[in-house]
Amino acid sequence: MEVDIKSYSCGHIDSVVQDGDKNWRFTGFYGNPDSSKRRDSWKLMRRLAQMPDLHSIPWIVGGDFNEIYSSNEKSGGRRRPESQMEDFRNVVEECELRELYGDGDFFTWVNRRSGDEMIFERLDRFFTTLTWRLMYPCAKVTNLEFYSSDHRAIWLQLRFEGREASDGLRQKARQFRFEKYWTFEDDCKQIIEQVWRDGNGDGTLMNRIERCKVELQTWVGVKFKSLPKKLKKSRDKLNCLKKSNTWAKSENEIKELENSLQNLAYGKKCIGSNGRNNWLRYTAINSTYFHAQATKLKN
């Protein structure tokens, strides 16, 4: 997959994606948080839709639009002016876009307050043209957890035919990669130190590295076998706290759970995946890993 950046600003990044024989356009979009300047964002969106040489390409737009489509996309707080929502609906209609719905919690933003001051809104989403939707009929969006942010990450899976494991295609053999999240566990350090002290084998550097690989692979299979259950338990507890209207009172516990969830989710995404899949599937989390890999790919 190749990505060619066409234009960018503080409110957008526009690109063309070459995915095999498929050629399509992706725009990351950020609506102005100042409602008095929101119409400038919609003007930008209209210009993007009419860009010469690009307007005919299958198009998907995703990001934080800082606006809701209708009043049912907000819970709590003052009622949104109808004119603001109508401006948003109009620009989406004029650009011939339709929302790509998916799974997960309906609201994507929370103000992290408690009681009557708590507000939920649906600000983050993907829109596509009909031609893009026909190109990827199995595409799916999932609203993930908040992960130390007041916004939920939105995860787009193309899931196009011919790439699914269920198609019976032959998969590549798994390549061993040392994952950063292993270092959070004391066991990992102990295994490496034990192998380095052990006198078995020829004692060369490559021999010790190979033995480390074998020991760590065995350890990972046992240590993280229950990872999905731990992840579900932590996620359920976090969602329960966030929906209890006591966000401010439970802020410390919520932060601890979010940090724990981030580490658990990172482990779940990484196990059995190669480095590129980690990057593609784990961009939902604003982690050191993501920034390091993004910089590496850019260079």
C-alpha positions in Angstrom: 0.0 0.0 0.0 1.4 3.4 -1.0 0.2 6.8 0.2 0.7 10.0 -1.7 0.0 13.2 0.3 -1.7 15.8 -1.9 -2.3 18.7 0.5 -2.5 19.5 4.2 -3.4 22.2 6.7 -4.3 22.5 10.4 -7.7 21.1 9.5 -6.9 18.3 7.0 -4.5 15.9 5.4 -5.5 14.8 1.9 -4.0 11.8 0.2 -4.3 9.2 -2.5 -3.9 5.6 -1.6 -2.6 2.9 -4.0 -3.6 -0.5 -2.7 -2.7 -3.1 -5.4 -5.0 -2.4 -8.3 -7.3 -0.2 -6.2 -6.8 3.6 -6.2 -8.7 5.7 -3.7 -8.6 8.9 -1.7 -8.4 9.4 2.1 -8.8 12.7 3.9 -8.2 13.1 7.6 -10.4 16.0 8.7 -10.5 18.2 11.8 -13.5 20.6 12.3 -12.7 23.9 13.9 -13.5 23.6 17.6 -14.7 27.3 17.6 -18.3 27.2 16.5 -18.0 30.7 15.1 -15.4 29.4 12.7 -17.0 26.1 11.9 -18.3 27.3 8.5 -14.7 27.8 7.4 -14.2 24.0 8.0 -17.2 23.3 5.8 -15.8 25.6 3.1 -12.6 23.6 3.2 -14.6 20.3 2.9 -16.4 21.7 -0.2 -13.1 22.7 -1.8 -11.7 19.2 -1.2 -14.7 17.6 -2.8 -14.2 19.7 -5.9 -10.4 19.3 -6.3 -9.4 18.9 -9.9 -8.1 15.4 -10.8 -9.3 14.1 -7.4 -13.0 14.6 -7.2 -13.8 11.5 -9.3 -11.6 9.2 -7.2 -13.4 7.0 -4.6 -13.2 9.0 -1.4 -13.3 8.4 2.3 -13.2 11.2 4.9 -12.6 10.5 8.6 -11.7 12.3 11.8 -13.1 14.7 14.5 -15.6 17.0 12.8 -16.4 18.8 16.1 -20.1 18.8 15.1 -23.1 16.5 15.5 -25.5 15.5 12.8 -28.7 15.7 14.8 -29.8 16.3 18.4 -29.8 12.6 19.3 -26.0 12.6 18.9 -25.6 14.6 22.1 -26.4 13.6 25.7 -26.4 16.3 28.4 -25.6 20.0 28.4 -27.2 22.7 26.4 -29.1 21.9 23.2 -27.1 22.4 20.0 -28.4 25.2 17.7 -30.2 23.6 14.8 -28.5 25.9 12.3 -25.1 24.4 13.2 -26.3 20.9 12.7 -28.0 21.9 9.5 -24.7 23.4 8.1 -23.0 20.0 8.8 -25.8 18.0 7.1 -25.7 20.3 4.1 -22.0 20.0 3.5 -22.1 16.2 3.8 -25.0 16.1 1.3 -23.3 18.5 -1.1 -20.1 16.4 -1.1 -22.3 13.3 -1.8 -21.0 11.5 1.3 -22.7 8.9 3.5 -21.6 7.8 6.9 -19.9 4.5 7.3 -21.5 3.1 10.5 -20.0 0.4 12.7 -19.7 -1.2 16.1 -18.9 0.2 19.5 -20.3 2.9 21.8 -22.5 5.4 19.9 -20.9 8.5 21.5 -17.2 9.2 20.7 -16.5 12.2 23.0 -17.0 13.0 26.7 -16.2 16.1 28.7 -15.0 14.1 31.7 -17.3 15.8 34.1 -19.7 14.3 36.7 -23.5 14.3 37.3 -25.5 16.9 35.5 -22.3 18.5 34.0 -21.4 15.3 32.1 -21.8 15.6 28.3 -21.5 12.9 25.6 -21.3 13.7 21.8 -20.8 11.8 18.6 -18.0 13.9 16.9 -15.7 11.3 15.3 -16.7 9.3 12.2 -16.1 8.2 8.6 -17.9 9.4 5.5 -17.5 7.8 2.1 -18.7 8.2 -1.5 -20.7 5.5 -3.1 -17.8 4.5 -5.3 -15.6 3.9 -2.3 -18.3 1.9 -0.6 -18.6 -0.3 -3.7 -14.8 -0.8 -3.8 -14.8 -2.0 -0.1 -18.3 -3.5 0.6 -17.0 -5.3 3.7 -15.4 -2.2 5.3 -16.1 -1.9 9.0 -15.7 0.9 11.6 -15.3 0.2 15.3 -15.4 2.9 18.0 -12.7 1.8 20.5 -12.2 2.8 24.1 -11.1 6.3 25.2 -7.5 5.3 26.0 -6.4 8.3 28.1 -8.3 10.7 25.8 -11.7 12.4 25.9 -12.2 11.0 22.4 -12.7 7.4 21.3 -10.4 6.2 18.6 -12.3 5.0 15.5 -10.7 2.0 13.8 -11.3 1.4 10.1 -11.0 -2.2 8.7 -11.1 -2.6 5.0 -11.8 -6.3 5.1 -11.9 -6.6 1.4 -12.3 -9.9 -0.3 -9.2 -11.9 -1.0 -7.3 -10.8 2.1 -9.2 -12.6 4.9 -7.7 -15.6 6.6 -11.0 -17.4 6.2 -10.6 -17.3 2.4 -8.2 -20.2 2.8 -5.2 -18.3 1.5 -1.8 -19.4 2.6 -0.5 -17.3 5.5 3.1 -16.3 6.0 5.0 -18.1 8.8 5.1 -16.0 12.0 8.3 -14.1 12.4 9.7 -13.7 15.9 9.8 -10.1 17.1 10.6 -8.8 20.6 7.7 -6.7 21.7 8.2 -3.6 23.9 5.2 -4.5 26.1 7.0 -7.6 27.3 9.4 -5.4 29.3 6.5 -4.4 31.5 6.7 -7.9 33.0 9.5 -8.8 35.5 9.5 -12.4 34.1 10.9 -11.1 30.8 14.0 -9.7 32.4 14.5 -12.8 34.5 14.3 -15.1 31.4 16.9 -13.0 29.5 19.3 -12.8 32.5 19.0 -16.6 33.1 19.8 -17.4 29.5 22.8 -15.1 29.5 24.1 -16.7 32.7 23.4 -20.2 31.6 26.5 -22.0 30.2 24.6 -24.5 28.0 25.3 -24.4 24.2 28.4 -23.0 22.6 28.0 -19.7 24.5 28.2 -17.5 21.4 26.1 -14.4 21.0 23.9 -15.9 18.3 23.3 -19.0 20.3 22.2 -17.0 23.3 19.9 -14.9 21.2 18.3 -18.0 19.7 17.8 -19.6 23.1 16.3 -16.3 24.3 13.8 -16.5 21.4 12.7 -20.0 22.3 12.3 -19.3 26.0 10.4 -16.0 25.4 8.1 -17.7 22.8 7.2 -20.3 25.4 6.7 -17.7 28.1 4.5 -15.5 26.0 2.2 -18.4 25.1 1.6 -19.1 28.8 1.8 -15.6 30.3 -0.7 -13.9 27.9 -3.0 -16.8 27.4 -5.6 -15.1 29.6 -5.0 -11.6 28.1 -8.4 -11.4 26.3 -10.3 -12.1 29.5 -8.3 -9.5 31.5 -8.9 -7.0 28.7 -12.7 -7.6 28.7 -12.8 -7.4 32.5 -10.9 -4.1 32.6 -12.9 -2.6 29.7 -16.2 -3.5 31.3 -15.2 -1.9 34.6 -14.0 1.2 32.9 -17.2 1.6 30.9 -19.2 1.1 34.1 -17.3 3.9 35.8 -17.7 6.2 32.8 -21.4 5.7 32.6 -22.0 6.2 36.3 -22.1 10.0 36.2 -19.2 10.1 38.7 -16.4 10.7 36.3 -14.8 13.5 38.4 -15.0 11.5 41.6 -13.5 8.4 40.0 -10.9 10.2 37.9 -7.8 8.6 39.5 -9.3 5.1 39.2 -10.3 5.8 35.6 -6.8 6.9 34.7 -5.3 3.8 36.3 -7.7 1.6 34.4 -7.0 3.4 31.1 -3.3 2.9 31.5 -3.9 -0.7 32.3 -6.2 -1.1 29.3 -3.6 0.5 27.1 -0.9 -2.0 28.0 -3.3 -5.0 27.8 -4.7 -3.9 24.5 -1.2 -3.4 23.1 -0.3 -6.9 24.1 -3.4 -8.3 22.6 -2.8 -6.5 19.3 0.8 -7.5 19.1 0.7 -11.2 19.9 1.0 -13.2 16.7 1.2 -10.1 14.4 4.2 -8.8 12.5 5.5 -5.3 12.9 3.5 -3.7 10.1 0.3 -5.2 11.2 1.0 -3.8 14.7 1.3 -0.4 13.2 -1.8 -0.6 11.0 -4.0 -2.1 13.8 -2.6 -0.2 16.7 -2.7 3.5 15.5 -5.8 3.8 17.8 -3.6 4.2 20.8 -1.5 7.4 21.2 1.6 5.5 22.3 5.4 5.8 22.1 5.3 2.7 19.8 3.0 4.5 17.3 5.1 7.7 17.2 8.3 5.8 16.8 6.9 3.6 14.0 5.2 6.6 12.2 8.5 8.5 12.2 10.4 5.4 10.9 7.9 4.9 8.1 8.0 8.6 7.2 11.8 8.6 6.9 
